[in-house]
Amino acid sequence: MLWDKTLEVWEHGLWGVDIGSLVIALGIFFVALLARGIFSKYVLDYLHRWAGRSDNNVDDRVIDALIPPIRFIPVIIGLFIAGNYLSLNDTLQTLFDNLIRSLIAFTIFWSLHRALEPIGQMFRRLERLLSATMMNWIFKLFKVLVVFIGAAVILEIWGIAVGPLLAGLGLFGAAVALGAQDLFKNLIGGVTIIAEKRFHPGEWIMVEGIVEGTVEDIGFRSTKVRRFDKAPVHVPNSALSDAVVTNFSRMSHRRIKWQIGVVYGTSVDQLKIIRDEITKYLEENEAFARADEVATFVRVDSFNDSSIDFLIYCFTKTTNWGEWLAIKEAFALEIKDIVENRAKTGFAFPSRSLYIEHWPGDTAEIFVPPKG
C-alpha cells in the first residue's frame, strides 16, 4: 500500500533516524539561532556594563575581542541539544560527540587568540626594556602557540596522536632545514636588530648601496622600508644585521657645511665683516645650536683658483628635514644679503685671466680713433 510505503520512508529517514525527529532537531537548532541574538544582546550588554566599572579600558577591549566567540556559544548549545534529541547509533554518536568537543575546543582557543591583542596592551610598560617591536614579536609567537595547541587538542579529540605526527614532521623538517638556512639566518638577523635596538618602525635609516627610507615593519624574515618615492623595499634581515646602518632619526642635530667663495677683489676688512656678520647670525638665531654644544666654525678657509673661500660649519637644533630645509634657506638668503649689501662685495664664479706680454712683430698696427 502507498500509505505503508510512506510510513516506511518516514520512519526510516536518514541514518536510521525518522524524518519527524530530523525536522524537530532542525527546529531546535533554528530556535537556538534565533536565541543567539537575544543571548548576545543581554549577555554582552551585561559584560560591557561590568567592564565599564573599572578604571582602565583593557577589560573593555577584551570584551570586544570576545564578542564573536561568545556569539558562537548558542550555536554549539543548539547543535548539542538537537543532536541529543536524535537517537543516533553508536558510530554516529561518537562522531557527533567528537564534533561537539571540537567546536568547544575551537571556541576556547579562538577566544584566547583574540584576547591576546588587548591583553598585550597591559604589558606596554615592558617596551622600555624590550622595545615595541620585540613585544610585537612575543605576542605573535603566543598567537602561533595558541593556534598550534588548539589544533593539537582538536586532533587528539579525533584520535590522531600528535607525538608521532610531530616526530614525522621533525624528520621532514630536518631535511627542509638544510635548504632553509637563509630563512633561519634572516630570523636570527631580525632578533639581532631588535635586541640591539638599531632602529624602530617610523625611523629614517640609510644602508649604503641597499636602501634609504622610513622603516615600516620589522618582520621575521625581512624588514619593510618605505623609500622617499613611496616605493616599499623588503630587505632581508641578515643584510641589515651585517651592514653599516645610519639612523638619521636619532641625530641630536642636523649639520650645515658650506664652502662660500667671494671674489679676489674683496678686501681684508670686507672678509672680516662677512665672517663676523655670519657668526653673529648663528649666535642670535635660536634655530641653531650654540658653539659650546656642537662644533661651529665660520672661517676664511682657502684661496681657490677663482675665489677666496669661507668654511661655514654649524648645526641646527631640529632634526626634521622639512624644518631644516626652511632654516637652511633663510640662512642662505642672509648670507647673500651680508656679502652683497653689508660687505659690498660679490660671490665668485669660475673664471680665467689671459695675460699677453707683447704682440707679434708682423701684427697690424692697432687703430685708435681720433677724439671728437
C-alpha positions in Angstrom: 0.0 0.0 0.0 1.2 3.6 -0.7 0.5 4.6 2.9 2.7 1.8 4.2 5.5 2.8 1.9 5.1 6.4 3.1 5.3 5.4 6.7 8.3 3.3 6.0 10.1 6.2 4.4 9.1 8.5 7.2 10.3 6.1 9.9 13.5 5.1 8.2 14.5 8.7 7.4 18.3 9.3 7.3 20.9 7.2 9.0 18.1 5.3 10.8 16.6 8.5 12.3 12.9 9.1 11.4 12.1 12.3 9.4 10.0 13.7 12.2 12.9 13.6 14.6 15.1 15.3 12.0 12.6 18.0 11.5 12.3 18.6 15.2 16.1 18.6 15.6 16.3 21.2 12.8 13.7 23.2 14.6 15.6 23.1 17.8 18.7 24.3 16.1 16.8 27.1 14.3 15.4 28.2 17.7 18.9 28.3 19.1 20.0 30.5 16.2 17.1 32.9 17.0 18.0 32.9 20.7 21.5 33.8 19.7 20.6 37.4 19.1 18.8 37.7 22.4 21.6 35.9 24.2 24.2 38.2 22.6 22.3 41.3 23.4 21.7 40.8 27.1 24.8 38.9 28.0 27.1 41.3 26.1 25.3 44.3 27.5 25.9 43.0 31.0 29.5 42.3 30.3 30.0 45.8 28.9 28.4 47.3 32.0 30.5 45.2 34.2 33.7 46.2 32.4 32.7 49.8 32.5 33.0 49.9 36.2 36.8 49.6 36.1 39.2 52.5 35.7 41.1 51.1 32.7 39.8 50.2 29.2 41.7 46.9 28.9 38.7 44.8 30.0 36.5 46.7 27.6 38.9 45.7 24.7 38.9 42.1 25.9 35.1 42.0 25.9 35.0 43.5 22.4 37.5 40.9 21.2 35.5 38.0 22.8 32.2 39.1 21.1 32.5 36.7 18.1 33.3 33.6 20.2 30.6 34.4 22.7 28.0 34.7 19.8 29.1 31.3 18.7 28.2 29.6 22.1 24.4 29.4 21.3 25.2 27.7 18.0 27.1 25.0 19.9 24.3 24.7 22.5 21.6 24.4 19.8 23.7 21.8 18.0 24.2 19.8 21.2 20.5 19.7 22.2 19.4 18.9 18.6 22.0 16.0 18.4 21.0 14.6 21.8 17.3 14.6 20.7 18.1 12.3 17.8 18.6 8.6 18.5 21.9 8.1 16.8 23.7 4.8 16.5 27.0 4.3 18.3 29.1 5.3 15.3 27.2 8.5 14.6 27.0 9.3 18.3 30.8 9.0 18.6 31.3 11.3 15.6 28.7 13.7 17.0 30.4 13.8 20.4 33.8 14.5 18.8 32.3 17.3 16.7 30.8 19.0 19.8 34.1 18.7 21.7 36.0 20.0 18.7 33.7 23.0 18.5 34.1 23.7 22.2 37.9 23.5 21.9 37.8 25.7 18.8 35.8 28.3 20.7 38.1 28.3 23.7 41.3 28.7 21.7 39.6 31.2 19.3 38.8 33.3 22.4 42.4 33.1 23.7 43.7 34.1 20.3 41.5 37.1 20.0 42.1 38.2 23.7 45.9 38.2 23.3 45.8 41.5 21.4 44.1 43.6 24.1 45.9 41.8 26.8 49.1 42.9 25.2 48.2 46.5 25.9 48.6 45.7 29.6 52.3 44.9 29.1 53.2 48.1 27.2 55.4 49.2 30.1 57.8 46.4 29.2 58.5 48.3 25.9 61.1 50.3 27.8 63.1 47.2 28.4 62.3 45.1 25.3 61.1 47.7 22.7 57.8 47.7 21.0 59.0 45.5 18.1 60.2 42.8 20.5 56.8 42.9 22.3 55.0 42.5 19.0 57.2 39.5 18.1 56.5 37.9 21.5 52.7 38.2 21.1 52.9 37.0 17.5 54.7 33.9 18.9 52.0 33.5 21.6 49.3 33.6 18.9 51.1 30.9 16.9 51.4 28.8 20.0 47.7 29.1 20.7 46.8 28.1 17.2 49.3 25.1 17.4 48.0 23.9 20.8 44.4 24.3 19.7 45.0 22.3 16.6 46.8 19.6 18.6 43.8 19.4 21.0 41.3 19.0 18.2 43.5 16.3 16.5 43.7 14.4 19.8 39.9 14.6 20.1 39.6 12.8 16.7 42.1 10.2 17.8 45.1 11.5 15.9 48.2 11.2 18.0 50.2 14.4 17.9 53.5 13.0 19.1 54.2 10.6 16.2 53.0 13.2 13.8 55.5 15.7 15.2 58.2 13.1 15.0 57.5 12.5 11.4 57.4 16.3 10.8 60.7 16.6 12.6 62.4 14.3 10.1 60.9 16.2 7.3 61.8 19.5 9.0 65.4 18.4 9.3 65.6 17.8 5.5 63.8 21.1 4.9 66.2 23.0 7.3 69.1 22.2 5.1 67.5 24.2 2.3 66.2 26.9 4.6 69.4 28.2 6.0 68.7 31.7 4.7 65.3 31.7 6.5 67.0 31.0 9.9 69.8 33.4 9.1 67.2 36.2 8.5 65.3 35.2 11.6 68.4 35.5 13.7 69.3 38.8 12.0 65.8 40.1 12.9 66.4 39.1 16.6 69.8 40.9 16.5 68.3 44.1 15.1 65.6 44.2 17.8 67.9 43.2 20.6 70.5 45.8 19.7 67.7 48.4 19.0 69.4 49.6 15.8 66.2 51.1 14.6 62.4 51.0 15.2 59.4 51.4 12.9 59.0 55.0 11.9 62.7 55.9 11.8 64.7 57.1 8.8 67.6 54.9 8.0 70.2 54.5 5.3 72.1 51.4 4.3 74.8 52.3 1.8 74.1 50.6 -1.6 71.0 48.9 -0.3 68.2 51.3 0.7 67.3 54.6 2.3 63.9 55.4 3.7 61.5 55.0 6.6 61.2 51.7 8.4 57.6 50.4 8.4 57.8 46.9 9.8 60.4 44.5 11.1 59.2 41.0 10.2 60.5 37.6 11.0 62.3 37.3 7.6 62.6 40.8 6.2 62.2 44.5 7.1 59.9 46.7 5.1 61.4 50.1 4.3 59.4 52.8 2.5 61.6 54.9 0.2 61.1 58.6 -0.2 59.5 58.0 -3.6 56.9 55.9 -1.6 58.1 52.6 -3.1 58.3 49.8 -0.5 61.5 47.8 -0.2 61.7 44.5 1.6 65.3 44.0 2.8 66.4 40.6 4.3 67.2 41.0 8.0 70.6 39.3 7.5 71.6 42.2 5.2 70.6 44.8 7.8 72.2 43.0 10.7 75.6 42.7 9.0 75.6 46.1 7.2 76.5 49.6 8.4 73.2 51.3 9.2 72.9 55.1 9.5 69.9 56.0 11.7 69.1 59.7 10.8 66.1 59.8 13.2 68.5 59.6 16.2 70.6 62.6 15.3 70.8 65.2 18.0 71.3 68.0 15.4 71.4 68.4 11.7 74.6 69.7 10.1 75.1 72.5 7.6 78.5 72.5 5.9 79.1 75.1 3.1 82.0 76.5 1.2 81.2 80.0 0.1 83.5 81.8 -2.4 83.9 85.6 -2.8 85.8 87.4 -5.5 89.5 88.1 -5.1 88.9 91.8 -5.1 87.4 91.5 -1.6 89.5 93.4 1.0 90.6 92.2 4.4 88.0 94.4 6.1 85.3 93.1 3.9 86.3 89.5 4.7 86.1 90.3 8.4 82.7 91.8 8.0 81.4 88.7 6.3 82.9 86.5 9.0 81.6 88.5 11.9 78.1 89.0 10.5 77.6 85.3 9.8 78.9 84.4 13.2 76.5 86.9 14.8 73.6 85.5 12.9 74.4 82.0 14.1 74.7 83.1 17.7 71.5 85.1 17.8 69.3 82.7 15.8 67.5 80.2 18.1 67.3 77.7 15.3 71.0 77.0 15.5 72.8 75.1 18.3 75.3 77.0 20.4 79.0 76.8 19.8 79.5 75.3 23.3 77.2 72.4 22.4 78.5 71.5 18.9 81.4 72.4 16.6 80.7 75.7 14.9 83.1 77.5 12.6 83.0 80.5 10.3 86.5 81.0 8.9 88.4 82.1 5.8 89.4 78.7 4.7 91.4 78.7 1.4 92.5 80.6 -1.7 90.8 78.8 -4.6 91.5 79.3 -8.3 88.8 81.9 -8.7 87.7 82.8 -5.2 88.6 83.3 -1.5 86.6 80.6 0.3 84.8 80.6 3.6 84.1 77.4 5.5 80.7 77.5 7.3 80.2 74.6 9.7 77.2 74.6 12.0 74.3 72.6 13.3 70.6 73.2 13.6 68.6 72.2 16.7 65.9 70.5 14.7 66.4 67.1 13.0 63.2 67.4 11.0 64.1 67.5 7.3 61.4 70.0 6.3 62.2 72.4 9.1 65.9 72.0 8.4 65.4 73.0 4.8 63.5 76.1 5.8 66.2 77.1 8.2 68.9 76.5 5.6 67.0 78.6 3.1 66.7 81.5 5.5 70.5 81.2 6.3 71.4 81.2 2.5 69.3 84.4 2.0 71.0 86.0 5.0 74.5 85.2 3.6 73.6 86.7 0.3 72.5 89.9 2.0 75.7 90.0 4.1 78.0 89.6 1.2 76.4 91.9 -1.3 74.8 94.6 0.9 76.8 94.8 4.1 80.3 93.8 2.9 79.7 95.4 -0.5 81.4 92.6 -2.4 80.3 89.7 -4.6 80.3 86.0 -4.9 83.0 84.4 -7.1 82.4 82.2 -10.1 84.9 80.2 -12.1 86.9 82.5 -14.4 90.3 82.7 -16.2 92.5 85.7 -16.9 94.7 85.8 -20.0 97.9 87.9 -19.9 99.7 88.9 -23.2 103.3 90.3 -22.8 103.7 91.6 -26.4 102.2 91.4 -29.8 104.0 89.6 -32.6 106.1 91.9 -34.9 104.1 91.4 -38.1 100.8 92.2 -36.4 98.9 95.1 -37.9 99.0 98.4 -36.0 96.1 99.0 -33.6 93.9 101.7 -34.9 93.0 104.4 -32.3 90.1 106.6 -33.5 90.6 110.4 -33.2 88.8 112.2 -30.5 85.8 114.3 -31.4 
